[in-house]
Amino acid sequence: MSTPRQRGGRLGGYAEEVAAAMRRRRDVRRPRVRVRVEHGEARVLDERSEAAERLLALARHMLDEPEESARGA
Amino acid sequence: MLTRMAATAHDLALRYLLELSADIRGALLMDRDGELRASAGLLPADGLADAARRIVAELRELAPDGGKPVEVDAFTTRGAMFALAEQDHVMVCTTNRSVNPGLIFYDMHAVLRDIDRAAEAEERRVPATDPREAAGSGA
């Protein structure tokens, strides 16, 4: 049988796990822009940089209120 | 090279891309100058040509040398946008968030390669028809 201290420790552990899972989920869902030029290493742009902001705005526009499109020039 | 291809070939290429990956919602094909060549799937109704030009301009800024392949993926809360610039073309597609970027770029590269092959085949075919046309006009 566990003591109150042990129970609290276990609950604390659960709370930490939940907080860590939420933190990971938030990180995964955070907007990000990644760039790879030629065969170089991919790099993630600073999300506050102008290039990242412009590309994220374009991405939001492309994903906004879509409708079926089929257009040839 | 791009201008020698029929517009329908670009359309078909994008439709094939959408068939290759069920995760891809919509796709655009532009030339390296930003001119929109074709679009398919679910895309915004307004400002598509302008968005295409702006995406190409951003890619040019990321690789000012020009001609180098550039891959960009931008993940937002609503989904992701993938852009791939190669020698003659720029392809953009939109997906949901839960995709493997490597697989999306793989499919995009495959379709762009097919477009290049089709354009090369078209270029080879055009000179072969010229002598016959010339012979026909002389008869």
Backbone of each chain as ProteinMPNN parsed JSONL, in Angstrom:
{"seq_chain_A": "MSTPRQRGGRLGGYAEEVAAAMRRRRDVRRPRVRVRVEHGEARVLDERSEAAERLLALARHMLDEPEESARGA", "coords_chain_A": {"N_chain_A": [[0.85, -1.204, 0.0], [0.55, 2.221, -0.822], [2.069, 5.187, 0.46], [0.769, 8.497, 1.318], [2.635, 10.322, 0.324], [3.965, 8.868, -1.644], [1.81, 8.433, -3.372], [1.256, 11.036, -4.151], [3.595, 11.606, -5.456], [3.375, 9.883, -7.638], [1.114, 10.92, -8.886], [2.107, 13.409, -9.45], [3.998, 12.674, -11.317], [2.361, 11.747, -13.4], [1.102, 14.156, -14.069], [3.287, 15.58, -15.01], [3.912, 14.055, -17.235], [1.634, 14.448, -18.806], [1.803, 17.2, -19.188], [4.193, 17.299, -20.617], [3.449, 15.883, -22.904], [1.531, 17.612, -23.928], [3.138, 19.793, -24.435], [4.819, 18.757, -26.413], [2.891, 18.272, -28.387], [2.065, 20.883, -28.874], [4.43, 21.924, -29.9], [4.685, 20.404, -32.205], [2.501, 21.284, -33.638], [3.105, 23.887, -34.08], [3.482, 26.623, -36.302], [5.755, 26.331, -38.992], [8.549, 26.825, -41.184], [10.412, 25.182, -43.563], [13.414, 24.873, -45.383], [15.171, 23.715, -48.202], [17.944, 23.805, -50.141], [19.114, 22.81, -53.229], [21.149, 20.006, -52.798], [21.588, 20.328, -50.171], [21.575, 20.565, -46.52], [18.433, 20.533, -44.859], [16.937, 23.45, -43.532], [15.35, 25.097, -40.828], [13.436, 27.963, -40.971], [13.662, 30.912, -39.0], [10.816, 31.561, -37.184], [9.98, 34.141, -36.83], [11.16, 35.546, -38.778], [11.152, 37.589, -41.761], [10.912, 36.286, -44.209], [9.893, 33.777, -43.469], [7.459, 34.556, -42.361], [6.181, 35.645, -44.593], [6.016, 33.387, -46.269], [4.451, 31.699, -44.696], [2.108, 33.172, -44.632], [1.396, 33.015, -47.317], [0.99, 30.265, -47.478], [-1.191, 29.996, -45.748], [-3.061, 31.427, -47.21], [-3.277, 29.777, -49.46], [-4.451, 27.589, -48.311], [-6.817, 28.46, -47.495], [-10.324, 28.529, -47.443], [-10.856, 26.629, -49.677], [-11.722, 25.727, -53.067], [-12.937, 23.578, -55.693], [-10.636, 23.257, -58.321], [-9.58, 23.469, -61.657], [-7.483, 24.238, -63.997], [-6.049, 25.112, -66.991], [-3.319, 26.658, -68.636]], "CA_chain_A": [[0.0, 0.0, 0.0], [1.415, 3.394, -0.945], [1.879, 6.294, 1.39], [0.293, 9.708, 0.602], [3.748, 10.959, -0.378], [4.185, 8.112, -2.883], [0.694, 8.692, -4.281], [1.461, 12.386, -4.695], [4.695, 11.51, -6.414], [2.882, 9.257, -8.861], [0.24, 11.898, -9.547], [2.992, 14.444, -10.012], [4.585, 12.097, -12.521], [1.339, 11.779, -14.457], [0.92, 15.557, -14.482], [4.448, 15.962, -15.825], [3.792, 13.381, -18.535], [0.586, 15.138, -19.577], [2.339, 18.508, -19.587], [5.197, 17.068, -21.671], [2.72, 15.51, -24.13], [0.918, 18.834, -24.476], [4.227, 20.621, -24.961], [5.218, 18.152, -27.697], [1.811, 18.494, -29.341], [2.104, 22.302, -29.241], [5.6, 22.119, -30.757], [4.412, 19.792, -33.509], [1.492, 22.094, -34.32], [3.586, 25.268, -34.264], [3.816, 26.901, -37.705], [7.189, 26.353, -39.282], [8.926, 26.797, -42.602], [11.689, 24.497, -43.742], [13.94, 25.137, -46.726], [16.321, 22.897, -48.612], [18.426, 24.258, -51.45], [19.873, 21.774, -53.928], [21.234, 18.788, -51.992], [22.059, 20.733, -48.845], [20.772, 20.223, -45.341], [17.219, 21.334, -44.676], [17.016, 24.354, -42.365], [14.061, 25.678, -40.445], [13.544, 29.42, -40.88], [13.171, 31.538, -37.772], [9.398, 31.852, -37.469], [9.745, 35.588, -36.798], [11.833, 36.187, -39.917], [10.2, 38.104, -42.764], [10.688, 35.255, -45.237], [8.997, 32.761, -42.898], [6.12, 35.149, -42.228], [5.583, 35.772, -45.936], [5.678, 32.044, -46.769], [3.315, 31.184, -43.916], [0.914, 33.895, -45.098], [1.027, 32.409, -48.607], [0.454, 28.931, -47.189], [-2.554, 30.181, -45.189], [-3.928, 31.818, -48.328], [-3.501, 28.595, -50.312], [-5.269, 26.607, -47.596], [-8.017, 29.143, -47.033], [-11.577, 28.392, -48.203], [-10.572, 26.087, -51.008], [-12.796, 25.184, -53.902], [-12.39, 22.732, -56.755], [-10.017, 24.041, -59.38], [-8.888, 22.747, -62.734], [-7.257, 25.316, -64.946], [-4.85, 24.99, -67.815], [-3.01, 27.945, -69.251]], "C_chain_A": [[0.881, 1.247, 0.0], [1.073, 4.457, 0.072], [1.355, 7.497, 0.614], [1.404, 10.369, -0.206], [4.009, 10.245, -1.727], [3.078, 8.383, -3.892], [0.858, 10.049, -4.966], [2.556, 12.383, -5.743], [4.229, 10.923, -7.727], [1.992, 10.221, -9.643], [1.057, 13.003, -10.199], [3.626, 13.963, -11.303], [3.619, 12.114, -13.687], [1.171, 13.196, -15.005], [2.076, 16.005, -15.369], [4.367, 15.33, -17.212], [2.771, 14.075, -19.427], [1.108, 16.483, -20.082], [3.347, 18.342, -20.717], [4.511, 16.715, -22.988], [2.093, 16.738, -24.765], [1.967, 19.734, -25.096], [4.674, 20.088, -26.338], [4.174, 18.431, -28.774], [1.815, 19.945, -29.835], [3.275, 22.564, -30.205], [5.343, 21.586, -32.16], [3.462, 20.677, -34.306], [1.946, 23.527, -34.594], [3.914, 25.487, -35.747], [5.324, 26.915, -37.91], [7.423, 26.275, -40.792], [10.303, 26.163, -42.713], [12.119, 24.638, -45.197], [15.119, 24.206, -46.991], [16.721, 23.334, -50.005], [19.375, 23.208, -52.006], [19.948, 20.524, -53.042], [21.721, 19.095, -50.575], [21.141, 20.258, -47.728], [19.528, 21.102, -45.286], [17.405, 22.221, -43.442], [15.642, 24.949, -42.102], [14.257, 27.183, -40.287], [13.038, 29.884, -39.519], [11.738, 32.009, -38.034], [9.074, 33.351, -37.418], [10.426, 36.304, -37.966], [10.786, 36.597, -40.965], [9.873, 37.04, -43.808], [9.71, 34.198, -44.721], [7.58, 33.307, -42.794], [5.413, 35.247, -43.577], [5.15, 34.397, -46.46], [4.503, 31.443, -45.998], [2.014, 31.878, -44.332], [0.439, 33.325, -46.432], [0.413, 31.028, -48.397], [-0.969, 29.05, -46.649], [-3.523, 30.564, -46.299], [-4.274, 30.599, -49.189], [-4.428, 27.582, -49.652], [-6.63, 27.177, -47.201], [-9.188, 28.927, -47.986], [-11.357, 27.83, -49.6], [-11.832, 25.691, -51.759], [-12.157, 24.456, -55.079], [-11.859, 23.588, -57.891], [-9.411, 23.12, -60.425], [-8.711, 23.743, -63.855], [-5.97, 25.029, -65.71], [-4.602, 26.313, -68.496], [-3.102, 27.839, -70.763]], "O_chain_A": [[1.856, 1.315, 0.748], [-0.078, 4.6, 0.486], [1.472, 7.536, -0.611], [1.158, 10.911, -1.284], [4.233, 10.87, -2.763], [3.329, 8.543, -5.086], [0.638, 10.197, -6.168], [2.466, 13.056, -6.77], [4.62, 11.384, -8.8], [2.084, 10.335, -10.866], [0.769, 13.467, -11.303], [3.777, 14.723, -12.259], [3.987, 12.447, -14.813], [1.107, 13.414, -16.214], [1.877, 16.718, -16.353], [4.698, 15.954, -18.22], [2.991, 14.268, -20.623], [0.891, 16.86, -21.234], [3.367, 19.133, -21.661], [4.92, 17.176, -24.054], [2.114, 16.895, -25.986], [1.74, 20.358, -26.133], [4.878, 20.849, -27.283], [4.504, 18.777, -29.908], [1.606, 20.22, -31.017], [3.146, 23.308, -31.178], [5.715, 22.201, -33.159], [3.606, 20.803, -35.522], [1.246, 24.288, -35.262], [4.548, 24.639, -36.375], [6.069, 27.452, -37.09], [6.614, 25.74, -41.551], [11.242, 26.57, -42.029], [11.307, 24.539, -46.117], [15.945, 23.952, -46.115], [15.929, 23.244, -50.943], [20.314, 22.778, -51.336], [18.915, 20.034, -52.583], [22.208, 18.208, -49.873], [20.096, 19.648, -47.955], [19.579, 22.283, -45.631], [17.963, 21.787, -42.434], [14.884, 25.257, -43.022], [15.142, 27.624, -39.553], [12.1, 29.312, -38.964], [11.479, 32.755, -38.979], [8.026, 33.78, -37.901], [10.287, 37.517, -38.125], [9.696, 36.03, -41.038], [8.728, 36.9, -44.237], [8.809, 33.773, -45.445], [6.614, 32.607, -43.1], [4.218, 34.974, -43.694], [4.064, 34.252, -47.02], [3.66, 30.759, -46.578], [0.954, 31.253, -44.379], [-0.761, 33.169, -46.658], [-0.562, 30.665, -49.055], [-1.852, 28.29, -47.047], [-4.66, 30.093, -46.333], [-5.423, 30.419, -49.592], [-5.108, 26.814, -50.332], [-7.478, 26.477, -46.649], [-9.056, 29.121, -49.195], [-11.646, 28.497, -50.593], [-12.86, 25.365, -51.166], [-10.996, 24.685, -55.417], [-12.522, 24.511, -58.364], [-8.799, 22.105, -60.091], [-9.656, 24.061, -64.577], [-4.932, 24.738, -65.115], [-5.538, 27.011, -68.888], [-2.876, 28.824, -71.466]]}, "seq_chain_B": "MLTRMAATAHDLALRYLLELSADIRGALLMDRDGELRASAGLLPADGLADAARRIVAELRELAPDGGKPVEVDAFTTRGAMFALAEQDHVMVCTTNRSVNPGLIFYDMHAVLRDIDRAAEAEERRVPATDPREAAGSGA", "coords_chain_B": {"N_chain_B": [[11.284, 25.272, -73.294], [9.088, 24.655, -71.725], [6.979, 25.984, -72.973], [6.532, 24.549, -75.242], [4.971, 22.436, -74.598], [1.696, 21.071, -74.546], [-1.095, 22.616, -72.908], [-2.813, 20.851, -71.705], [-1.247, 18.715, -70.98], [0.107, 19.636, -68.755], [-2.047, 19.937, -67.028], [-2.915, 17.287, -66.832], [-0.695, 16.19, -65.614], [-0.791, 17.348, -63.073], [-3.202, 16.336, -62.159], [-2.532, 13.693, -62.049], [-0.651, 13.793, -60.027], [-2.319, 14.37, -57.864], [-3.669, 11.999, -57.798], [-1.644, 10.264, -57.168], [-1.051, 10.797, -54.491], [-3.196, 10.735, -51.855], [-3.2, 12.548, -49.867], [-2.69, 15.01, -50.877], [-4.25, 18.008, -51.467], [-4.588, 20.115, -53.301], [-2.984, 21.496, -56.252], [-0.468, 23.413, -57.954], [1.08, 24.52, -60.979], [3.801, 26.249, -62.163], [5.884, 28.341, -64.329], [9.42, 29.212, -64.123], [9.364, 31.907, -64.067], [7.131, 32.556, -62.767], [4.698, 32.435, -63.949], [1.472, 31.155, -64.048], [0.734, 27.893, -64.98], [-0.929, 25.642, -64.741], [-3.575, 24.286, -62.703], [-4.996, 22.291, -60.092], [-7.424, 20.448, -58.193], [-8.324, 21.21, -54.751], [-8.317, 24.532, -54.213], [-7.701, 28.031, -53.364], [-10.256, 30.326, -54.397], [-9.783, 32.905, -55.267], [-7.177, 35.101, -56.422], [-5.182, 33.332, -57.254], [-3.251, 33.277, -59.322], [-1.707, 35.455, -58.605], [-0.781, 34.631, -56.094], [0.752, 32.478, -56.939], [2.794, 33.789, -58.366], [3.956, 35.188, -56.252], [4.871, 33.141, -54.601], [6.823, 31.975, -56.242], [8.569, 34.133, -56.379], [9.414, 34.254, -53.722], [10.785, 31.823, -53.524], [12.818, 32.306, -55.314], [14.186, 34.222, -53.947], [15.159, 32.751, -51.847], [16.983, 31.123, -53.091], [19.022, 32.661, -54.803], [20.76, 32.199, -56.963], [19.474, 30.841, -58.954], [17.864, 28.353, -60.933], [18.788, 26.297, -59.341], [17.6, 23.422, -57.555], [14.97, 23.881, -55.268], [13.421, 23.221, -52.209], [10.593, 23.788, -50.282], [8.778, 23.581, -47.309], [5.89, 24.58, -45.656], [4.309, 24.653, -42.684], [1.173, 25.186, -41.347], [-1.465, 25.892, -38.968], [-3.713, 24.926, -40.19], [-2.976, 23.256, -42.236], [-0.569, 22.162, -44.704], [1.836, 23.614, -46.955], [3.603, 22.79, -49.816], [6.41, 23.507, -51.749], [8.196, 23.244, -54.729], [10.935, 23.972, -56.602], [12.402, 23.609, -59.712], [14.647, 23.246, -62.551], [13.075, 24.312, -64.799], [10.487, 24.521, -63.884], [8.047, 25.291, -61.334], [6.459, 23.774, -58.715], [3.631, 23.586, -56.656], [1.963, 22.373, -53.809], [-0.848, 21.644, -51.69], [-1.593, 20.254, -48.509], [-2.972, 18.201, -45.83], [-2.044, 18.468, -42.311], [-0.886, 16.159, -41.3], [1.233, 14.715, -42.773], [3.919, 13.034, -44.45], [6.652, 14.826, -45.207], [8.793, 14.049, -46.858], [7.727, 12.064, -48.511], [5.798, 13.485, -49.912], [7.393, 15.332, -51.336], [8.805, 13.489, -52.836], [6.832, 12.448, -54.576], [6.21, 14.826, -55.916], [8.663, 15.419, -57.193], [8.766, 13.202, -58.885], [6.616, 13.649, -60.63], [7.345, 16.09, -61.796], [9.627, 15.25, -63.12], [8.466, 13.573, -65.017], [7.09, 15.484, -66.51], [9.242, 16.918, -67.567], [10.392, 14.906, -69.148], [8.329, 14.498, -70.995], [8.304, 16.965, -72.232], [10.842, 16.968, -73.397], [10.548, 14.838, -75.176], [8.642, 15.914, -76.814], [10.103, 18.006, -77.929], [11.936, 16.559, -79.419], [10.24, 15.408, -81.226], [9.182, 17.486, -82.766], [11.214, 18.602, -84.641], [11.398, 16.369, -86.312], [9.049, 16.323, -87.714], [9.151, 18.501, -89.303], [10.614, 18.276, -91.869], [8.849, 16.676, -93.35], [6.637, 18.25, -93.429], [7.672, 20.314, -94.938], [8.204, 18.97, -97.291], [5.644, 18.278, -97.996], [4.521, 20.757, -98.459], [5.805, 21.487, -100.715], [4.839, 19.844, -102.683]], "CA_chain_B": [[10.87, 23.884, -73.151], [7.756, 24.593, -71.14], [5.968, 26.518, -73.869], [6.277, 23.592, -76.314], [4.022, 21.428, -74.144], [0.284, 21.448, -74.533], [-1.57, 22.921, -71.561], [-3.462, 19.678, -71.136], [-0.228, 17.85, -70.384], [0.324, 20.16, -67.399], [-3.24, 19.578, -66.244], [-2.893, 15.842, -66.574], [0.383, 15.929, -64.659], [-1.262, 17.713, -61.728], [-4.238, 15.371, -61.76], [-1.81, 12.464, -61.705], [-0.069, 14.037, -58.698], [-3.4, 14.224, -56.888], [-3.987, 10.566, -57.697], [-0.514, 9.593, -56.509], [-1.125, 10.978, -53.046], [-4.518, 11.161, -51.391], [-3.016, 13.639, -48.901], [-2.559, 16.299, -51.576], [-5.58, 18.601, -51.721], [-4.564, 20.923, -54.506], [-1.631, 21.677, -56.783], [-0.243, 24.441, -58.977], [2.32, 24.405, -61.745], [4.201, 27.529, -62.743], [7.244, 28.344, -64.844], [10.327, 29.849, -63.155], [9.045, 33.34, -64.015], [5.958, 32.725, -61.916], [3.435, 32.378, -64.707], [0.695, 29.969, -63.707], [0.492, 27.026, -66.137], [-2.073, 24.759, -64.509], [-3.943, 24.08, -61.295], [-5.941, 21.18, -59.934], [-7.777, 20.12, -56.814], [-8.937, 22.229, -53.901], [-7.441, 25.705, -54.116], [-8.505, 29.24, -53.161], [-10.923, 30.788, -55.615], [-9.269, 34.213, -55.701], [-5.768, 35.468, -56.281], [-4.301, 32.172, -57.431], [-2.116, 33.654, -60.169], [-0.866, 36.356, -57.811], [-0.117, 33.797, -55.085], [1.764, 31.698, -57.656], [3.924, 34.687, -58.635], [4.619, 35.527, -54.987], [5.601, 31.946, -54.136], [8.029, 31.852, -57.066], [9.476, 35.208, -55.959], [10.014, 33.852, -52.434], [11.755, 30.75, -53.782], [13.959, 32.939, -55.98], [14.936, 34.929, -52.907], [15.847, 31.75, -51.025], [18.106, 30.6, -53.883], [19.144, 33.703, -55.84], [21.551, 31.754, -58.121], [18.541, 30.452, -60.011], [18.104, 27.054, -61.554], [19.016, 25.248, -58.34], [16.356, 22.911, -56.968], [14.643, 24.392, -53.931], [12.238, 22.617, -51.587], [10.101, 24.52, -49.11], [7.49, 23.167, -46.748], [5.388, 25.533, -44.66], [3.223, 24.034, -41.923], [0.331, 26.099, -40.575], [-2.406, 25.129, -38.144], [-4.767, 24.345, -41.048], [-2.435, 22.326, -43.214], [0.804, 22.441, -45.124], [2.076, 23.952, -48.354], [4.897, 22.325, -50.299], [6.812, 24.149, -53.004], [9.402, 22.639, -55.297], [11.389, 24.672, -57.808], [13.48, 22.94, -60.451], [15.212, 24.038, -63.65], [12.1, 25.043, -65.61], [9.145, 24.571, -63.305], [7.798, 25.377, -59.892], [5.223, 23.068, -58.377], [3.172, 23.855, -55.287], [0.761, 21.624, -53.45], [-1.336, 21.813, -50.317], [-1.964, 18.982, -47.883], [-3.276, 18.367, -44.403], [-0.817, 18.573, -41.516], [-0.305, 14.872, -40.905], [1.84, 14.062, -43.928], [5.366, 12.881, -44.425], [7.151, 15.732, -46.249], [9.65, 13.332, -47.795], [6.889, 11.368, -49.498], [5.161, 14.493, -50.782], [8.413, 15.821, -52.274], [9.122, 12.38, -53.746], [5.804, 12.436, -55.622], [6.339, 16.05, -56.725], [9.827, 15.227, -58.066], [8.429, 12.204, -59.906], [5.735, 14.256, -61.635], [8.129, 17.079, -62.548], [10.492, 14.478, -64.023], [7.612, 13.144, -66.135], [6.818, 16.663, -67.342], [10.481, 17.181, -68.316], [10.533, 13.868, -70.185], [7.324, 14.756, -72.027], [8.748, 18.151, -72.978], [11.977, 16.552, -74.235], [10.007, 14.021, -76.26], [7.959, 16.859, -77.709], [11.135, 18.732, -78.667], [12.516, 15.649, -80.418], [9.22, 15.113, -82.223], [8.911, 18.661, -83.607], [12.088, 18.677, -85.826], [11.163, 15.233, -87.195], [7.877, 16.576, -88.553], [9.375, 19.642, -90.191], [10.938, 17.932, -93.275], [7.655, 16.158, -94.027], [5.781, 19.403, -93.727], [8.296, 21.043, -96.031], [7.996, 18.168, -98.503], [4.226, 18.367, -98.326], [4.179, 22.076, -98.992], [6.391, 21.625, -102.048], [4.18, 18.954, -103.64]], "C_chain_B": [[9.409, 23.811, -72.697], [6.678, 24.999, -72.148], [5.634, 25.533, -74.986], [5.24, 22.565, -75.899], [2.597, 21.958, -74.211], [-0.154, 21.676, -73.097], [-2.19, 21.692, -70.911], [-2.458, 18.74, -70.483], [0.069, 18.305, -68.954], [-0.848, 19.795, -66.491], [-3.222, 18.113, -65.845], [-1.828, 15.5, -65.536], [-0.078, 16.245, -63.232], [-2.337, 16.745, -61.239], [-3.595, 14.056, -61.354], [-1.18, 12.607, -60.313], [-1.128, 13.851, -57.607], [-3.813, 12.754, -56.715], [-2.889, 9.814, -56.97], [-0.642, 9.659, -55.002], [-2.497, 11.516, -52.649], [-4.412, 12.312, -50.394], [-2.972, 15.003, -49.573], [-3.945, 16.807, -51.952], [-5.622, 19.337, -53.048], [-3.138, 21.141, -54.971], [-1.61, 22.75, -57.858], [1.029, 24.115, -59.73], [2.607, 25.75, -62.389], [5.526, 27.344, -63.479], [8.112, 29.147, -63.877], [10.113, 31.365, -63.102], [7.785, 33.61, -63.196], [4.636, 32.689, -62.647], [2.73, 31.049, -64.434], [0.373, 29.171, -64.968], [-0.734, 26.147, -65.947], [-2.357, 24.675, -63.018], [-4.947, 22.946, -61.238], [-6.225, 20.977, -58.456], [-8.391, 21.276, -56.06], [-7.966, 23.376, -53.662], [-8.299, 26.945, -53.883], [-9.054, 29.773, -54.472], [-10.275, 32.056, -56.159], [-7.752, 34.304, -55.55], [-4.782, 34.343, -56.48], [-3.045, 32.543, -58.235], [-1.146, 34.553, -59.406], [-0.093, 35.556, -56.761], [1.006, 32.992, -55.734], [3.013, 32.55, -57.902], [4.699, 34.983, -57.354], [5.414, 34.334, -54.445], [6.903, 31.796, -54.922], [9.049, 32.931, -56.671], [10.164, 34.848, -54.638], [11.083, 32.781, -52.645], [13.015, 31.324, -54.434], [14.838, 33.647, -54.943], [15.731, 33.949, -52.039], [17.055, 31.155, -51.752], [18.335, 31.534, -55.054], [19.933, 33.256, -57.065], [20.661, 31.355, -59.299], [18.888, 29.101, -60.603], [18.35, 25.937, -60.559], [17.682, 24.736, -57.815], [16.165, 23.439, -55.543], [13.383, 23.692, -53.441], [11.86, 23.449, -50.363], [8.84, 23.847, -48.609], [7.118, 24.111, -45.618], [4.181, 24.913, -43.97], [2.476, 25.101, -41.131], [-0.624, 25.246, -39.735], [-3.451, 24.411, -38.997], [-4.264, 23.322, -42.045], [-1.022, 22.723, -43.6], [0.848, 22.787, -46.601], [3.478, 23.495, -48.715], [5.191, 23.018, -51.617], [8.124, 23.537, -53.458], [9.751, 23.379, -56.574], [12.515, 23.863, -58.433], [13.87, 23.82, -61.628], [14.176, 24.92, -64.359], [10.767, 25.281, -64.923], [9.177, 24.828, -61.807], [6.458, 24.699, -59.641], [4.901, 23.343, -56.914], [2.013, 22.926, -55.007], [0.417, 21.843, -51.98], [-1.816, 20.466, -49.795], [-2.517, 19.266, -46.486], [-1.958, 18.325, -43.623], [-0.1, 17.239, -41.32], [0.246, 14.126, -42.11], [3.346, 13.935, -43.708], [5.948, 13.751, -45.548], [8.008, 15.026, -47.294], [8.849, 12.65, -48.887], [6.227, 12.349, -50.453], [6.18, 15.007, -51.804], [8.794, 14.734, -53.284], [8.123, 12.353, -54.914], [5.924, 13.668, -56.526], [7.522, 15.931, -57.693], [9.482, 14.282, -59.211], [7.583, 12.832, -61.011], [6.495, 15.311, -62.453], [9.073, 16.391, -63.536], [9.696, 14.023, -65.253], [7.334, 14.312, -67.078], [8.054, 16.99, -68.191], [10.647, 16.185, -69.459], [9.562, 14.129, -71.337], [7.746, 15.94, -72.884], [9.909, 17.801, -73.893], [11.498, 15.735, -75.434], [9.328, 14.905, -77.295], [8.984, 17.614, -78.558], [11.752, 17.869, -79.749], [11.542, 15.426, -81.573], [9.053, 16.258, -83.229], [9.857, 18.749, -84.807], [11.817, 17.548, -86.798], [9.99, 15.494, -88.136], [8.137, 17.682, -89.577], [9.691, 19.252, -91.646], [9.711, 17.441, -94.028], [6.728, 17.307, -94.423], [6.312, 20.178, -94.926], [8.062, 20.307, -97.358], [6.541, 18.28, -98.965], [3.866, 19.696, -98.962], [4.7, 22.259, -100.418], [5.644, 20.829, -103.115], [3.003, 19.609, -104.316]], "O_chain_B": [[8.615, 23.023, -73.209], [5.591, 24.421, -72.168], [4.584, 25.649, -75.617], [4.677, 21.885, -76.756], [2.337, 23.136, -73.964], [0.339, 21.024, -72.177], [-2.097, 21.517, -69.696], [-2.795, 18.042, -69.527], [0.257, 17.484, -68.056], [-0.663, 19.397, -65.341], [-3.475, 17.751, -64.696], [-2.031, 14.632, -64.686], [0.214, 15.497, -62.3], [-2.376, 16.382, -60.064], [-4.056, 13.386, -60.43], [-1.177, 11.662, -59.524], [-0.863, 13.252, -56.565], [-4.243, 12.332, -55.642], [-3.152, 8.852, -56.248], [-0.37, 8.678, -54.311], [-2.897, 12.607, -53.056], [-5.406, 12.978, -50.103], [-3.188, 16.029, -48.928], [-4.705, 16.139, -52.653], [-6.571, 19.2, -53.82], [-2.194, 20.993, -54.196], [-2.591, 22.968, -58.57], [1.948, 23.506, -59.182], [1.757, 26.318, -63.076], [6.212, 26.339, -63.295], [7.596, 29.706, -62.909], [10.619, 32.032, -62.2], [7.423, 34.764, -62.965], [3.578, 32.888, -62.05], [3.314, 29.974, -64.571], [-0.196, 29.711, -65.917], [-1.495, 25.929, -66.89], [-1.495, 24.956, -62.185], [-5.657, 22.674, -62.206], [-5.404, 21.282, -57.591], [-8.917, 22.213, -56.661], [-6.939, 23.219, -53.003], [-9.496, 26.927, -54.17], [-8.409, 29.687, -55.516], [-10.222, 32.258, -57.372], [-7.145, 33.678, -54.682], [-3.674, 34.379, -55.945], [-1.928, 32.17, -57.874], [0.072, 34.431, -59.54], [1.103, 35.774, -56.562], [2.082, 32.839, -55.155], [4.138, 32.102, -57.681], [5.929, 35.025, -57.355], [6.502, 34.505, -53.896], [7.956, 31.524, -54.346], [10.251, 32.668, -56.635], [11.354, 35.107, -54.462], [12.147, 32.823, -52.029], [14.13, 30.89, -54.147], [16.064, 33.664, -55.052], [16.821, 34.264, -51.561], [18.025, 30.736, -51.121], [17.904, 31.251, -56.171], [19.796, 33.87, -58.123], [21.029, 31.505, -60.464], [20.059, 28.753, -60.752], [18.151, 24.764, -60.876], [16.739, 25.51, -57.645], [17.092, 23.436, -54.733], [12.398, 23.585, -54.171], [12.702, 23.767, -49.524], [7.929, 23.569, -49.389], [7.928, 24.401, -44.738], [3.151, 24.677, -44.602], [3.074, 25.831, -40.34], [-0.583, 24.017, -39.795], [-4.011, 23.4, -38.572], [-5.059, 22.593, -42.638], [-0.369, 23.511, -42.917], [0.024, 22.328, -47.393], [4.434, 23.783, -47.996], [4.33, 23.105, -52.493], [9.044, 23.341, -52.663], [8.961, 23.412, -57.518], [13.467, 23.481, -57.753], [13.482, 24.985, -61.702], [14.375, 26.126, -64.502], [10.0, 26.15, -65.337], [10.18, 24.613, -61.126], [5.455, 25.018, -60.279], [5.781, 23.333, -56.053], [1.166, 22.71, -55.874], [1.269, 22.176, -51.157], [-2.367, 19.651, -50.536], [-2.529, 20.406, -46.023], [-0.887, 18.164, -44.209], [1.123, 17.189, -41.191], [-0.217, 13.033, -42.435], [3.943, 14.636, -42.892], [5.753, 13.441, -46.724], [7.956, 15.364, -48.477], [9.245, 12.657, -50.053], [6.107, 12.083, -51.649], [5.875, 15.107, -52.992], [9.07, 15.028, -54.446], [8.511, 12.25, -56.078], [5.762, 13.572, -57.743], [7.41, 16.292, -58.865], [9.853, 14.522, -60.36], [7.811, 12.573, -62.192], [6.306, 15.41, -63.665], [9.292, 16.881, -64.644], [10.187, 14.08, -66.381], [7.342, 14.149, -68.298], [7.937, 17.298, -69.377], [10.993, 16.555, -70.581], [9.924, 13.998, -72.506], [7.573, 15.931, -74.103], [9.97, 18.27, -75.03], [11.974, 15.913, -76.555], [9.43, 14.667, -78.498], [8.77, 17.837, -79.75], [12.058, 18.343, -80.844], [11.941, 15.275, -82.727], [8.81, 16.016, -84.412], [9.373, 18.954, -85.92], [11.986, 17.732, -88.003], [9.945, 14.944, -89.236], [7.437, 17.788, -90.585], [9.11, 19.824, -92.568], [9.541, 17.748, -95.208], [6.146, 17.358, -95.507], [5.564, 20.631, -95.793], [7.768, 20.914, -98.388], [6.253, 18.364, -100.159], [3.035, 19.772, -99.868], [4.163, 23.031, -101.212], [5.79, 21.097, -104.307], [2.345, 18.987, -105.149]]}, "name": "protein", "num_of_chains": 2, "seq": "MSTPRQRGGRLGGYAEEVAAAMRRRRDVRRPRVRVRVEHGEARVLDERSEAAERLLALARHMLDEPEESARGAMLTRMAATAHDLALRYLLELSADIRGALLMDRDGELRASAGLLPADGLADAARRIVAELRELAPDGGKPVEVDAFTTRGAMFALAEQDHVMVCTTNRSVNPGLIFYDMHAVLRDIDRAAEAEERRVPATDPREAAGSGA"}
